[in-house]
Amino acid sequence: MQPLTTQEEEARRAAQAAGADPAALCWVRSPLRVCLLGAHVDHQGGTVLGTAIDRCVLLAFTPTADPEVTLCSHDFPGVVRFPVADPPADISPAWGRYAAGAALALRRREALAHGIRGGLAGGFPVGGLSSSAAVGVAYLLALEHANGRRVSAEENIELDRVIENEYVGLNNGILDQSMILLSRAGCLTEMDCATGAYTHLAPGAGMPEFRLAVVHSGVRQALVSTGYNQRVAECREAARLLLIAAGRPVPAVPRLCDVPAEVFAAYPHALPPELARRARHFFGEQQRVAAGREAWRQGDLAALGRLIAASGESSITCYECGTPALIDLVQILNQVPGVYGARFSGAGFRGACFALVAPDAGDAIAAALRREFEPRHPELVGQWRLDLCAPAGGAAVTTAEDRQPAP
């Protein structure tokens, strides 16, 4: 067996603290994700273009004979315990809510007889790369494995939506868990978030080598206490008013995907200014996704980068999200040689930005951050982090036997 990585060792120690047998550990690698284009549109049924990356949440666990979940974390204090058949509506410590939500979502499908003893290691700062969805997916896969359940990626996308929307209270769409579960190494995934239909897009012939530079700002803020849910409500109200103006039926939960682009073009005056900006972002982003698909297929990183930068600008000016630190990060990154284009990674209320970059751009990015970002945000000196990442495959479970070398 290969020596354990630092993150694997952290997860192993946490699992052992929870009572797992270190000689019989199973592992869930649940990757983080980047959405290149399609920012803030998944909850409106829009089309997105994204990928998992080669950074992950790692869960080491052993199934239990009894229906009890016991978990420890390398990154957070406390021990999480609950019966898998009756997950609590509220749980302490709070980091265990994704495990309880996973048990709740699975219990709706069928009874669960077995729990897990496990340890979690993040290995990456929280914020902007959907670590929460990665954690939820990790618990789903572990509990399914422990109970001998075969569940498709598409079914797990819906189960993770239950965790996020109904248990945690975040009104997001299905972008995050879709990229985490569906991604294929080396490809981008294009997904219609209204229907769930997706396509893996191979890179164009002659695609230059590139990296996805992820910069964690050091800003930390939970999405449920930010303006995220407010923006979702504003988009739904914009959809409702546009459909009324056009004399079209209004669904019980209207979304901007219900509004043809020509209706928005004909009735922008039907919206208050701030709602018009939200709708302008949605329809502009859908155009950028379509153009980005073609740029990727043609291997045109410069064109794809320009679209990413335009998406970032629209997120700031039309969707009106982003903390001062994140806005500064985007603007600084877009001026660095070797950066094709940058924008927020995630909702923009905390966490990270990402950039499509040349493979050797890391030193120039780090120098620009020290030179320009740190003087503007001295409270974040020593807090920001730069990682150069690559597209990766989706979440998966490996057993102790899988990790043994072949005879």
BAZAVEX-686686 format. One record per residue (C-alpha): residue number from 0; residue in one letter; y, x, z. Coordinates in nm, 4 decimals. Each point is the difference from the previous one (the first is absolute). Example, Ala and Ser with C-alpha at 12.3 -4.5 7.8 and 13.67 -1.06 7.14 Angstrom:
<recs>
REC, n, res, north, east, up
REC, 0, a, -0.4500, 1.2300, 0.7800
REC, 1, s, 0.3440, 0.1370, -0.0660
</recs>
This chain:
<recs>
REC, n, res, north, east, up
REC, 0, m, 0.0000, 0.0000, 0.0000
REC, 1, q, 0.3507, 0.1219, -0.0802
REC, 2, p, 0.2249, 0.0876, 0.2972
REC, 3, l, 0.2180, -0.2886, 0.1136
REC, 4, t, 0.3617, -0.0080, -0.1089
REC, 5, t, 0.2693, -0.0238, 0.2667
REC, 6, q, 0.0371, -0.3751, -0.0582
REC, 7, e, -0.3771, -0.0503, 0.0113
REC, 8, e, -0.0195, 0.1915, 0.3270
REC, 9, e, 0.2807, -0.2140, 0.1445
REC, 10, a, -0.1816, -0.3200, -0.0998
REC, 11, r, -0.3309, 0.1341, 0.1331
REC, 12, r, 0.1503, 0.0798, 0.3404
REC, 13, a, 0.1634, -0.3441, 0.0189
REC, 14, a, -0.3306, -0.1659, -0.0924
REC, 15, q, -0.1837, 0.1989, 0.2648
REC, 16, a, 0.2580, -0.1141, 0.2578
REC, 17, a, -0.0861, -0.3577, -0.0998
REC, 18, g, -0.3695, 0.0633, 0.0650
REC, 19, a, -0.1186, 0.0655, -0.3565
REC, 20, d, -0.2901, 0.2359, -0.0605
REC, 21, p, 0.1551, 0.3012, -0.1786
REC, 22, a, -0.3314, 0.0824, -0.1689
REC, 23, a, -0.0247, -0.3422, -0.1665
REC, 24, l, 0.3572, -0.0642, -0.1109
REC, 25, c, 0.0878, -0.2048, -0.3036
REC, 26, w, 0.3386, 0.0564, -0.1616
REC, 27, v, 0.2545, -0.2189, -0.1778
REC, 28, r, 0.2533, 0.1801, -0.2171
REC, 29, s, 0.2781, -0.2532, -0.0634
REC, 30, p, 0.2699, 0.1536, -0.2216
REC, 31, l, 0.3732, -0.0466, 0.0171
REC, 32, r, 0.1747, -0.1294, -0.3083
REC, 33, v, 0.3072, 0.0406, -0.2199
REC, 34, c, 0.1456, -0.2787, -0.2150
REC, 35, l, 0.1678, 0.1734, -0.2921
REC, 36, l, 0.1562, -0.3183, -0.1377
REC, 37, g, 0.0036, -0.3601, 0.1156
REC, 38, a, 0.1967, 0.0465, 0.3206
REC, 39, h, 0.0424, -0.3134, 0.2163
REC, 40, v, -0.1682, -0.2299, -0.2529
REC, 41, d, -0.3584, -0.0393, 0.1219
REC, 42, h, 0.0922, -0.2771, 0.2456
REC, 43, q, 0.1611, -0.1793, -0.2971
REC, 44, g, -0.3105, 0.0227, -0.2177
REC, 45, g, 0.1410, 0.2771, -0.2168
REC, 46, t, -0.1788, 0.2771, -0.1847
REC, 47, v, -0.0220, 0.3446, 0.1612
REC, 48, l, -0.1004, 0.3504, -0.1029
REC, 49, g, -0.1414, 0.2237, 0.2716
REC, 50, t, -0.2741, 0.2245, 0.1299
REC, 51, a, -0.1733, 0.1209, 0.3117
REC, 52, i, 0.0767, 0.3622, 0.0891
REC, 53, d, -0.2018, 0.2878, 0.1404
REC, 54, r, 0.1182, -0.0613, 0.3569
REC, 55, c, -0.1812, -0.2475, 0.2201
REC, 56, v, -0.0664, -0.1756, 0.3264
REC, 57, l, -0.3387, 0.1138, 0.1314
REC, 58, l, -0.2243, -0.2117, 0.2220
REC, 59, a, -0.3107, 0.1587, 0.1553
REC, 60, f, -0.2359, -0.2576, 0.1521
REC, 61, t, -0.3507, -0.0993, 0.0947
REC, 62, p, -0.1288, -0.3582, -0.0128
REC, 63, t, -0.0981, -0.1539, 0.3336
REC, 64, a, -0.2979, -0.2122, 0.0923
REC, 65, d, 0.2327, -0.2283, 0.1975
REC, 66, p, 0.2926, -0.2056, -0.1352
REC, 67, e, 0.2685, 0.2185, 0.1581
REC, 68, v, 0.2788, 0.2040, -0.1655
REC, 69, t, 0.1208, 0.3124, 0.1820
REC, 70, l, 0.2590, 0.2206, -0.1642
REC, 71, c, 0.2101, 0.3068, 0.0781
REC, 72, s, 0.2708, 0.1592, -0.2117
REC, 73, h, 0.1030, 0.3606, -0.0418
REC, 74, d, 0.3582, -0.1120, -0.0621
REC, 75, f, 0.0529, -0.2767, 0.2568
REC, 76, p, -0.0905, -0.0347, 0.3703
REC, 77, g, -0.2341, -0.2489, 0.1614
REC, 78, v, -0.3418, -0.1487, -0.0715
REC, 79, v, -0.0486, -0.3188, -0.2033
REC, 80, r, -0.2863, -0.2281, 0.1066
REC, 81, f, -0.0879, -0.3525, -0.1067
REC, 82, p, -0.3023, -0.2150, -0.0920
REC, 83, v, -0.0418, -0.0057, -0.3761
REC, 84, a, -0.0947, -0.3685, 0.0123
REC, 85, d, 0.3189, -0.0962, 0.1838
REC, 86, p, 0.2907, 0.2347, -0.0837
REC, 87, p, 0.3066, -0.0701, 0.2167
REC, 88, a, 0.3146, -0.1601, -0.1364
REC, 89, d, 0.1991, 0.2789, 0.1641
REC, 90, i, -0.1286, 0.3428, 0.0869
REC, 91, s, 0.1045, 0.3032, 0.1985
REC, 92, p, 0.0476, 0.2754, -0.0961
REC, 93, a, 0.1819, -0.1395, -0.3028
REC, 94, w, -0.1463, 0.2493, -0.2478
REC, 95, g, -0.3284, -0.1912, 0.0349
REC, 96, r, 0.1361, -0.3140, -0.1648
REC, 97, y, -0.1232, 0.1056, -0.3454
REC, 98, a, -0.3542, 0.0346, 0.1345
REC, 99, a, 0.0207, -0.3405, 0.1679
REC, 100, g, 0.1477, -0.1458, -0.3191
REC, 101, a, -0.2871, 0.1452, -0.2043
REC, 102, a, -0.2566, -0.1592, 0.2315
REC, 103, l, 0.1858, -0.3306, -0.0153
REC, 104, a, 0.0135, 0.0030, -0.3802
REC, 105, l, -0.3695, 0.0882, -0.0331
REC, 106, r, -0.1053, -0.2544, 0.2619
REC, 107, r, 0.1445, -0.2739, -0.2207
REC, 108, r, -0.2608, 0.0877, -0.2630
REC, 109, e, -0.3039, 0.0284, 0.2277
REC, 110, a, -0.1087, 0.0979, 0.3491
REC, 111, l, 0.0076, 0.3657, 0.0977
REC, 112, a, -0.2782, 0.1321, 0.2226
REC, 113, h, 0.0938, 0.3676, 0.0230
REC, 114, g, 0.3114, 0.1871, 0.0998
REC, 115, i, 0.0995, 0.3634, -0.0400
REC, 116, r, 0.0970, 0.2947, 0.2172
REC, 117, g, 0.2531, 0.1989, -0.1918
REC, 118, g, 0.2895, 0.2393, -0.0151
REC, 119, l, 0.2972, -0.0062, -0.2349
REC, 120, a, 0.2093, 0.2908, -0.1264
REC, 121, g, 0.3001, -0.0523, -0.2238
REC, 122, g, 0.0862, 0.3540, -0.0990
REC, 123, f, 0.3327, -0.1235, -0.1439
REC, 124, p, 0.3228, -0.1461, 0.1413
REC, 125, v, 0.0159, -0.3797, 0.0139
REC, 126, g, 0.2323, -0.1803, -0.2417
REC, 127, g, 0.0324, -0.0574, -0.3727
REC, 128, l, -0.3538, 0.0676, -0.1275
REC, 129, s, -0.1718, -0.3118, 0.1336
REC, 130, s, -0.1815, 0.1710, 0.2842
REC, 131, s, -0.0283, -0.3423, 0.1657
REC, 132, a, -0.1901, -0.1421, -0.2975
REC, 133, a, -0.2149, 0.3146, -0.0115
REC, 134, v, -0.0875, -0.0506, 0.3679
REC, 135, g, -0.0843, -0.3658, -0.0575
REC, 136, v, -0.2230, 0.0875, -0.2947
REC, 137, a, -0.1719, 0.2729, 0.2037
REC, 138, y, -0.0921, -0.2459, 0.2764
REC, 139, l, -0.1220, -0.2577, -0.2516
REC, 140, l, -0.2308, 0.2512, -0.1708
REC, 141, a, -0.1319, 0.1309, 0.3317
REC, 142, l, -0.0779, -0.3462, 0.1390
REC, 143, e, -0.1594, -0.1058, -0.3286
REC, 144, h, -0.2177, 0.3119, 0.0022
REC, 145, a, -0.0995, -0.0540, 0.3633
REC, 146, n, -0.1071, -0.3563, -0.0772
REC, 147, g, -0.1758, 0.0764, -0.3282
REC, 148, r, 0.2458, -0.2031, -0.2048
REC, 149, r, 0.0709, 0.0743, -0.3671
REC, 150, v, 0.3581, -0.1097, -0.0745
REC, 151, s, 0.1767, 0.0603, -0.3304
REC, 152, a, 0.3323, 0.1799, -0.0277
REC, 153, e, 0.1595, -0.3236, -0.1167
REC, 154, e, -0.1260, -0.1843, 0.3077
REC, 155, n, 0.1272, 0.2765, 0.2263
REC, 156, i, 0.3437, -0.0243, -0.1593
REC, 157, e, 0.0162, -0.3603, 0.1192
REC, 158, l, -0.1435, 0.0878, 0.3422
REC, 159, d, 0.2660, 0.2663, 0.0507
REC, 160, r, 0.2651, -0.2529, -0.1046
REC, 161, v, -0.1220, -0.2195, 0.2856
REC, 162, i, 0.0450, 0.2917, 0.2413
REC, 163, e, 0.3545, 0.0751, -0.1177
REC, 164, n, 0.1329, -0.3522, -0.0641
REC, 165, e, -0.1765, -0.2126, 0.2576
REC, 166, y, -0.0814, 0.2343, 0.2873
REC, 167, v, 0.2794, 0.2592, -0.0089
REC, 168, g, 0.2672, -0.2293, -0.1465
REC, 169, l, 0.1199, 0.2117, -0.2946
REC, 170, n, 0.0649, -0.2124, -0.3107
REC, 171, n, -0.0977, 0.2624, -0.2536
REC, 172, g, -0.2060, -0.0397, -0.3147
REC, 173, i, -0.3196, 0.1704, -0.1100
REC, 174, l, 0.1367, 0.3216, -0.1506
REC, 175, d, -0.0903, 0.2308, 0.2877
REC, 176, q, -0.3629, -0.0914, 0.0599
REC, 177, s, -0.0597, -0.0364, -0.3741
REC, 178, m, 0.1001, 0.3595, -0.0707
REC, 179, i, -0.1955, 0.1199, 0.3046
REC, 180, l, -0.3180, -0.1806, -0.1085
REC, 181, l, 0.0155, 0.0004, -0.3804
REC, 182, s, 0.1456, 0.3362, -0.1000
REC, 183, r, -0.1912, 0.2385, -0.2233
REC, 184, a, 0.0610, 0.3751, 0.0192
REC, 185, g, 0.2357, 0.1251, -0.2713
REC, 186, c, 0.1059, -0.3486, -0.1097
REC, 187, l, 0.2787, -0.2413, 0.0791
REC, 188, t, -0.0878, -0.3594, 0.0859
REC, 189, e, 0.2027, -0.2815, -0.1531
REC, 190, m, -0.0396, -0.3263, 0.1896
REC, 191, d, 0.1252, -0.3541, -0.0447
REC, 192, c, 0.0599, -0.1026, 0.3599
REC, 193, a, 0.0063, -0.3701, -0.0947
REC, 194, t, -0.3557, -0.0005, -0.1371
REC, 195, g, -0.1537, 0.3163, 0.1422
REC, 196, a, -0.0913, 0.1223, -0.3499
REC, 197, y, 0.0181, 0.3773, -0.0295
REC, 198, t, -0.0505, 0.2811, -0.2499
REC, 199, h, -0.0594, 0.3709, 0.0504
REC, 200, l, 0.2321, 0.1978, -0.2258
REC, 201, a, -0.1192, 0.3438, -0.1085
REC, 202, p, 0.2755, 0.2566, -0.0550
REC, 203, g, 0.1169, 0.0663, -0.3527
REC, 204, a, -0.1415, 0.2871, -0.2019
REC, 205, g, 0.1754, 0.3223, 0.0862
REC, 206, m, 0.1372, -0.1344, 0.3285
REC, 207, p, 0.1739, 0.2926, 0.1746
REC, 208, e, -0.1139, 0.0921, 0.3491
REC, 209, f, 0.2064, -0.1720, 0.2692
REC, 210, r, 0.0137, -0.0814, 0.3688
REC, 211, l, 0.1218, -0.2921, 0.2079
REC, 212, a, 0.2357, 0.1565, 0.2539
REC, 213, v, 0.0116, -0.2098, 0.3174
REC, 214, v, 0.2868, 0.0661, 0.2404
REC, 215, h, -0.0247, -0.1603, 0.3430
REC, 216, s, 0.3519, -0.0332, 0.1324
REC, 217, g, -0.0912, -0.0161, 0.3682
REC, 218, v, 0.1399, -0.3560, 0.0205
REC, 219, r, -0.2438, -0.2362, 0.1742
REC, 220, q, 0.0368, -0.3770, 0.0079
REC, 221, a, -0.2578, -0.2808, -0.0045
REC, 222, l, 0.0303, -0.2200, -0.3090
REC, 223, v, -0.0354, -0.3255, 0.1905
REC, 224, s, 0.3211, 0.0783, 0.1910
REC, 225, t, 0.2031, 0.0984, -0.3080
REC, 226, g, 0.1469, -0.2021, -0.2849
REC, 227, y, -0.3317, -0.0064, -0.1867
REC, 228, n, -0.0920, -0.3605, 0.0730
REC, 229, q, 0.3603, -0.1062, -0.0620
REC, 230, r, -0.0117, 0.1475, -0.3515
REC, 231, v, -0.3237, -0.1869, -0.0696
REC, 232, a, 0.1685, -0.3272, 0.1048
REC, 233, e, 0.3050, 0.0767, -0.2176
REC, 234, c, -0.2187, 0.0569, -0.3062
REC, 235, r, -0.1793, -0.3294, 0.0593
REC, 236, e, 0.3315, -0.1822, 0.0331
REC, 237, a, 0.1234, 0.1575, -0.3229
REC, 238, a, -0.3134, -0.1238, -0.1754
REC, 239, r, 0.0463, -0.3502, 0.1412
REC, 240, l, 0.3624, -0.0269, -0.1123
REC, 241, l, -0.0728, 0.1329, -0.3488
REC, 242, l, -0.2842, -0.2474, -0.0537
REC, 243, i, 0.2178, -0.2875, 0.1185
REC, 244, a, 0.2818, 0.1083, -0.2316
REC, 245, a, -0.2384, 0.0074, -0.2954
REC, 246, g, -0.1526, -0.3386, 0.0893
REC, 247, r, -0.3424, 0.1527, 0.0551
REC, 248, p, -0.2568, -0.0897, 0.2701
REC, 249, v, 0.0356, 0.1929, 0.3243
REC, 250, p, -0.3245, 0.1200, 0.1644
REC, 251, a, -0.0453, -0.0403, 0.3740
REC, 252, v, 0.0594, 0.3746, 0.0369
REC, 253, p, 0.2142, 0.0996, -0.2969
REC, 254, r, -0.0081, 0.3594, -0.1199
REC, 255, l, 0.1978, 0.1792, -0.2649
REC, 256, c, -0.3146, 0.0363, -0.2120
REC, 257, d, 0.0239, -0.3803, -0.0428
REC, 258, v, 0.3349, 0.0458, -0.1753
REC, 259, p, -0.0002, 0.1054, -0.3680
REC, 260, a, 0.2387, 0.2862, -0.0718
REC, 261, e, 0.1909, -0.2231, -0.2415
REC, 262, v, 0.0706, -0.2473, 0.2793
REC, 263, f, 0.1633, 0.2718, 0.2098
REC, 264, a, 0.1968, 0.1112, -0.3073
REC, 265, a, 0.1214, -0.3558, -0.0555
REC, 266, y, 0.0781, -0.0971, 0.3612
REC, 267, p, 0.1217, 0.3027, 0.1971
REC, 268, h, 0.3011, -0.2099, 0.1093
REC, 269, a, -0.2404, -0.2258, 0.1933
REC, 270, l, -0.0441, 0.2742, 0.2585
REC, 271, p, 0.2291, 0.1323, 0.2729
REC, 272, p, 0.0916, 0.3638, -0.0729
REC, 273, e, -0.2509, 0.1554, 0.2399
REC, 274, l, -0.2875, -0.2115, -0.1340
REC, 275, a, 0.1011, 0.0840, -0.3564
REC, 276, r, -0.0331, 0.3681, 0.0911
REC, 277, r, -0.3502, -0.0555, 0.1371
REC, 278, a, -0.1063, -0.1789, -0.3191
REC, 279, r, 0.1650, 0.2668, -0.2178
REC, 280, h, -0.2069, 0.2622, 0.1743
REC, 281, f, -0.3234, -0.1955, -0.0521
REC, 282, f, 0.0483, -0.0578, -0.3724
REC, 283, g, 0.1316, 0.3508, -0.0585
REC, 284, e, -0.2959, 0.1454, 0.1840
REC, 285, q, -0.2427, -0.1943, -0.2171
REC, 286, q, 0.1605, 0.1523, -0.3081
REC, 287, r, -0.0265, 0.3464, 0.1561
REC, 288, v, -0.3715, -0.0507, 0.0781
REC, 289, a, -0.0693, -0.0857, -0.3655
REC, 290, a, 0.1989, 0.3013, -0.1217
REC, 291, g, -0.1658, 0.2239, 0.2608
REC, 292, r, -0.3454, -0.1005, -0.1198
REC, 293, e, 0.0842, 0.1220, -0.3488
REC, 294, a, 0.1619, 0.3212, 0.1261
REC, 295, w, -0.3168, 0.0802, 0.1986
REC, 296, r, -0.2239, -0.0713, -0.2977
REC, 297, q, 0.2135, 0.2313, -0.2124
REC, 298, g, 0.0033, 0.2762, 0.2609
REC, 299, d, 0.3800, -0.0186, 0.0187
REC, 300, l, 0.0813, 0.1025, 0.3569
REC, 301, a, 0.3734, 0.0250, -0.0696
REC, 302, a, 0.0162, -0.3635, -0.1127
REC, 303, l, -0.2151, -0.1123, 0.2928
REC, 304, g, 0.2230, 0.1925, 0.2397
REC, 305, r, 0.3145, -0.1641, -0.1358
REC, 306, l, -0.1572, -0.3403, 0.0622
REC, 307, i, -0.0929, 0.0979, 0.3565
REC, 308, a, 0.3572, 0.1125, 0.0660
REC, 309, a, 0.1348, -0.3268, -0.1463
REC, 310, s, -0.2379, -0.1938, 0.2235
REC, 311, g, 0.1364, 0.1900, 0.2988
REC, 312, e, 0.3578, -0.0782, -0.0936
REC, 313, s, -0.0809, -0.3689, -0.0415
REC, 314, s, -0.1731, -0.0028, 0.3400
REC, 315, i, 0.3244, 0.1251, 0.1539
REC, 316, t, 0.2561, -0.2034, -0.1941
REC, 317, c, -0.1859, -0.3242, -0.0819
REC, 318, y, -0.2727, -0.0284, 0.2610
REC, 319, e, 0.2352, 0.1561, 0.2554
REC, 320, c, -0.2513, 0.1848, 0.2106
REC, 321, g, -0.0121, 0.3540, 0.1273
REC, 322, t, 0.1262, 0.1777, 0.3075
REC, 323, p, 0.2818, 0.2561, -0.0428
REC, 324, a, -0.2517, 0.2820, 0.0407
REC, 325, l, -0.2347, -0.1373, -0.2666
REC, 326, i, 0.2846, -0.0687, -0.2434
REC, 327, d, 0.1202, 0.3571, 0.0434
REC, 328, l, -0.3540, 0.1274, -0.0558
REC, 329, v, -0.0344, -0.1865, -0.3299
REC, 330, q, 0.3360, 0.1211, -0.1252
REC, 331, i, -0.0710, 0.3600, 0.0984
REC, 332, l, -0.3476, -0.0015, -0.1545
REC, 333, n, 0.1280, -0.1343, -0.3315
REC, 334, q, 0.2259, 0.3063, -0.0350
REC, 335, v, -0.2695, 0.2647, 0.0623
REC, 336, p, -0.1284, 0.1985, -0.3009
REC, 337, g, -0.3614, -0.0898, -0.0713
REC, 338, v, 0.0387, -0.3570, 0.1320
REC, 339, y, -0.0508, -0.2623, -0.2713
REC, 340, g, 0.1029, -0.2938, 0.2190
REC, 341, a, -0.0038, -0.1164, 0.3623
REC, 342, r, 0.0194, -0.3192, 0.2019
REC, 343, f, -0.1070, -0.1501, 0.3315
REC, 344, s, -0.3697, -0.0064, 0.0761
REC, 345, g, -0.0540, -0.3372, 0.1625
REC, 346, a, 0.2615, -0.2554, 0.0904
REC, 347, g, 0.2787, 0.2486, 0.0676
REC, 348, f, 0.0636, -0.1061, 0.3581
REC, 349, r, -0.1718, 0.3056, 0.1454
REC, 350, g, -0.2145, 0.2981, -0.0777
REC, 351, a, -0.0331, 0.1709, -0.3329
REC, 352, c, 0.1259, 0.0572, -0.3500
REC, 353, f, -0.2077, 0.1330, -0.2866
REC, 354, a, 0.0767, 0.1795, -0.3233
REC, 355, l, -0.1899, 0.0707, -0.3198
REC, 356, v, 0.0325, 0.3766, -0.0278
REC, 357, a, -0.1129, 0.3143, -0.1766
REC, 358, p, -0.2789, 0.1814, 0.1896
REC, 359, d, 0.2288, 0.2879, 0.1027
REC, 360, a, 0.2933, -0.2128, 0.1218
REC, 361, g, -0.0883, 0.0173, 0.3718
REC, 362, d, 0.2113, 0.3030, 0.0902
REC, 363, a, 0.3094, -0.1378, -0.1734
REC, 364, i, -0.0431, -0.3364, 0.1733
REC, 365, a, -0.0379, 0.1582, 0.3436
REC, 366, a, 0.3056, 0.2190, -0.0582
REC, 367, a, 0.2089, -0.3015, -0.1074
REC, 368, l, -0.1034, -0.1934, 0.3094
REC, 369, r, 0.0975, 0.2869, 0.2294
REC, 370, r, 0.3265, 0.0500, -0.1867
REC, 371, e, 0.1101, -0.3623, -0.0462
REC, 372, f, -0.2111, -0.2394, 0.2068
REC, 373, e, -0.0010, 0.1770, 0.3340
REC, 374, p, 0.3813, 0.0362, 0.0312
REC, 375, r, 0.0393, -0.3749, -0.0673
REC, 376, h, -0.2751, -0.0989, 0.2466
REC, 377, p, -0.0222, 0.2667, 0.2718
REC, 378, e, -0.2052, -0.2389, 0.2165
REC, 379, l, -0.2820, 0.0322, -0.2549
REC, 380, v, -0.0079, 0.3808, -0.0145
REC, 381, g, -0.3589, 0.0994, 0.0644
REC, 382, q, -0.1159, -0.3602, -0.0514
REC, 383, w, -0.0254, -0.0224, -0.3800
REC, 384, r, -0.3131, 0.1096, -0.1858
REC, 385, l, -0.0772, 0.0778, -0.3639
REC, 386, d, -0.3461, -0.0417, -0.1566
REC, 387, l, -0.0994, 0.0507, -0.3629
REC, 388, c, -0.2698, -0.2587, -0.0764
REC, 389, a, -0.2143, -0.1123, -0.2935
REC, 390, p, -0.1544, -0.3329, -0.1072
REC, 391, a, -0.3365, -0.0657, 0.1657
REC, 392, g, -0.2846, -0.2483, 0.0146
REC, 393, g, -0.0283, -0.3008, 0.2284
REC, 394, a, -0.1322, -0.0498, 0.3523
REC, 395, a, -0.3674, 0.0709, 0.0688
REC, 396, v, -0.2587, 0.0319, 0.2780
REC, 397, t, -0.2278, 0.3020, 0.0377
REC, 398, t, -0.2876, 0.0253, 0.2472
REC, 399, a, -0.1277, 0.2977, 0.1944
REC, 400, e, -0.2819, 0.0278, -0.2564
REC, 401, d, 0.2483, 0.0018, -0.2901
REC, 402, r, 0.1739, 0.3023, 0.1509
REC, 403, q, -0.3170, 0.2091, 0.0322
REC, 404, p, -0.0489, 0.2603, -0.2758
REC, 405, a, -0.2712, -0.0713, -0.2532
REC, 406, p, -0.3273, 0.1858, 0.0664
</recs>
